[in-house]
Amino acid sequence: MKESNASKIYKAVGAEAVLTEASDLRKYLTGFSTSFGYVLSDKDGNVFYTDSRYLEGAKNALTGTDIAVRQYEAPLENIIKNYKQIAIPLDKTFYPVYEKLKNAGHEIVDSLPAFVSAMAVKGASEKENIKKACEIADKSFVGLLPLIKEGMSENEVAAHLEFLMRTNGASGTSFDTIVAFGENSSVPHHETGDRKLKFGDIVLIDFGCKYNGYCSDCTRTFLFGDDGKHEEFKEVYGRVLTAHMLVKQKATDGMTGLQVDALARDFLKEYGLDKLFTHSLGHGIGINIHEFPFISPKGQDKLKNGMVFSDEPGVYLEGKFGIRIEDTVMLEDGKIISLTDSDKKLLIL
């Protein structure tokens, strides 16, 4: 019987018992998605407690694993009353639950550091799920391009892309799809709206999808026709693309997040563009769209083989245009491998 992530986390935490409620962490432990449940691990094994909505599905999904499935019977105290020491992920635990455990006399240990460390380095099946999510994202973006027409709204383009990702095998989106036309592209996290597409518009699309619960993340910026008014945009686009590629060429395991961020940021500084690069270079990607590690000017942690993260330098000129070029990448054998890889040369539809 293959050891589950639940058993690995229990061993890493070292507490008498580990109780996990947060939905993303439950997914990591069990590989099964639910809106409710608890995973309890102790020296005797792992139990996933859930309600009748998920009981049959959980039993089917976890057959052959080292995780038993049982009906949850409220209150929570019933399943933890025999333990003195309980580990919970403090930053992901609601205060009333923490209070209830403390008032019941339990010694509280923080399990979150063990989760962060374990989830940062992806196992073989996790890598395959992320690769598949990236393949779906790439295929869907390529399929979207011929569908984009003048007069379409940002919302319409987003809907077409999300439909394609579902059609191509995704279970859903990694986050709310961002489609920004023209001046809207200068807002890094623009809220997709009703702005209509016009000839000569800059188009920025930030998108991703999930496969077996794992995320992809990708951004492409291009022109919808060339009206001859975008010389500055084209020049800056080339700088951002070079910064993006420098990360892929030079980042290695053992570098800190700060050092990898600087590969792109220092290059943009040569052209006075670093002040317009207003966010970090990247973030870890897995079950959650934002995970450890964080590739930023404050990132002190060292990158390791098996980590998956984004490479997304961007430059934003308020009220004029924004450019972001993003791939999901992975460190493997000390080098960057791009998992999303549709063409990043400046596209003019």
Secondary structure in CASP SS format (residue, H / E / C, confidence):
PFRMAT SS
TARGET T0000
AUTHOR 0000-0000-0000
METHOD secondary structure of the structure
MODEL  1
M C 1.00
K C 1.00
E C 1.00
S C 1.00
N H 1.00
A H 1.00
S H 1.00
K H 1.00
I H 1.00
Y H 1.00
K H 1.00
A H 1.00
V H 1.00
G C 1.00
A C 1.00
E C 1.00
A E 1.00
V E 1.00
L E 1.00
T E 1.00
E C 1.00
A C 1.00
S H 1.00
D H 1.00
L H 1.00
R H 1.00
K H 1.00
Y H 1.00
L H 1.00
T H 1.00
G C 1.00
F C 1.00
S C 1.00
T C 1.00
S C 1.00
F C 1.00
G C 1.00
Y E 1.00
V E 1.00
L E 1.00
S E 1.00
D E 1.00
K C 1.00
D C 1.00
G E 1.00
N E 1.00
V E 1.00
F E 1.00
Y E 1.00
T E 1.00
D C 1.00
S C 1.00
R C 1.00
Y C 1.00
L H 1.00
E H 1.00
G H 1.00
A H 1.00
K H 1.00
N H 1.00
A H 1.00
L H 1.00
T C 1.00
G C 1.00
T C 1.00
D C 1.00
I E 1.00
A E 1.00
V E 1.00
R E 1.00
Q E 1.00
Y C 1.00
E C 1.00
A C 1.00
P C 1.00
L C 1.00
E H 1.00
N H 1.00
I H 1.00
I H 1.00
K C 1.00
N C 1.00
Y C 1.00
K C 1.00
Q E 1.00
I E 1.00
A E 1.00
I E 1.00
P C 1.00
L H 1.00
D H 1.00
K H 1.00
T C 1.00
F C 1.00
Y H 1.00
P H 1.00
V H 1.00
Y H 1.00
E H 1.00
K H 1.00
L H 1.00
K H 1.00
N H 1.00
A C 1.00
G C 1.00
H C 1.00
E E 1.00
I E 1.00
V E 1.00
D E 1.00
S C 1.00
L H 1.00
P H 1.00
A H 1.00
F H 1.00
V H 1.00
S H 1.00
A H 1.00
M H 1.00
A H 1.00
V E 1.00
K C 1.00
G C 1.00
A H 1.00
S H 1.00
E H 1.00
K H 1.00
E H 1.00
N H 1.00
I H 1.00
K H 1.00
K H 1.00
A H 1.00
C H 1.00
E H 1.00
I H 1.00
A H 1.00
D H 1.00
K H 1.00
S H 1.00
F H 1.00
V H 1.00
G H 1.00
L H 1.00
L H 1.00
P H 1.00
L H 1.00
I C 1.00
K C 1.00
E C 1.00
G C 1.00
M C 1.00
S E 1.00
E H 1.00
N H 1.00
E H 1.00
V H 1.00
A H 1.00
A H 1.00
H H 1.00
L H 1.00
E H 1.00
F H 1.00
L H 1.00
M H 1.00
R H 1.00
T H 1.00
N C 1.00
G C 1.00
A C 1.00
S C 1.00
G E 1.00
T E 1.00
S C 1.00
F C 1.00
D C 1.00
T C 1.00
I E 1.00
V E 1.00
A E 1.00
F E 1.00
G H 1.00
E H 1.00
N H 1.00
S H 1.00
S H 1.00
V C 1.00
P C 1.00
H C 1.00
H C 1.00
E C 1.00
T C 1.00
G C 1.00
D C 1.00
R C 1.00
K E 1.00
L C 1.00
K C 1.00
F C 1.00
G C 1.00
D E 1.00
I E 1.00
V E 1.00
L E 1.00
I E 1.00
D E 1.00
F E 1.00
G C 1.00
C E 1.00
K E 1.00
Y E 1.00
N C 1.00
G C 1.00
Y E 1.00
C E 1.00
S C 1.00
D C 1.00
C E 1.00
T E 1.00
R E 1.00
T E 1.00
F E 1.00
L E 1.00
F E 1.00
G C 1.00
D C 1.00
D C 1.00
G C 1.00
K C 1.00
H C 1.00
E H 1.00
E H 1.00
F H 1.00
K H 1.00
E H 1.00
V H 1.00
Y H 1.00
G H 1.00
R H 1.00
V H 1.00
L H 1.00
T H 1.00
A H 1.00
H H 1.00
M H 1.00
L H 1.00
V H 1.00
K H 1.00
Q H 1.00
K H 1.00
A C 1.00
T C 1.00
D C 1.00
G C 1.00
M C 1.00
T E 1.00
G H 1.00
L H 1.00
Q H 1.00
V H 1.00
D H 1.00
A H 1.00
L H 1.00
A H 1.00
R H 1.00
D H 1.00
F H 1.00
L H 1.00
K H 1.00
E C 1.00
Y C 1.00
G C 1.00
L C 1.00
D H 1.00
K H 1.00
L H 1.00
F C 1.00
T C 1.00
H C 1.00
S C 1.00
L C 1.00
G E 1.00
H E 1.00
G E 1.00
I C 1.00
G C 1.00
I C 1.00
N C 1.00
I C 1.00
H C 1.00
E E 1.00
F E 1.00
P E 1.00
F E 1.00
I E 1.00
S C 1.00
P C 1.00
K C 1.00
G C 1.00
Q C 1.00
D C 1.00
K E 1.00
L C 1.00
K C 1.00
N C 1.00
G C 1.00
M E 1.00
V E 1.00
F E 1.00
S E 1.00
D E 1.00
E C 1.00
P C 1.00
G E 1.00
V E 1.00
Y E 1.00
L E 1.00
E C 1.00
G C 1.00
K C 1.00
F E 1.00
G E 1.00
I E 1.00
R E 1.00
I C 1.00
E E 1.00
D E 1.00
T E 1.00
V E 1.00
M E 1.00
L E 1.00
E E 1.00
D C 1.00
G C 1.00
K E 1.00
I E 1.00
I E 1.00
S E 1.00
L C 1.00
T C 1.00
D C 1.00
S C 1.00
D C 1.00
K C 1.00
K C 1.00
L C 1.00
L C 1.00
I E 1.00
L C 1.00
END
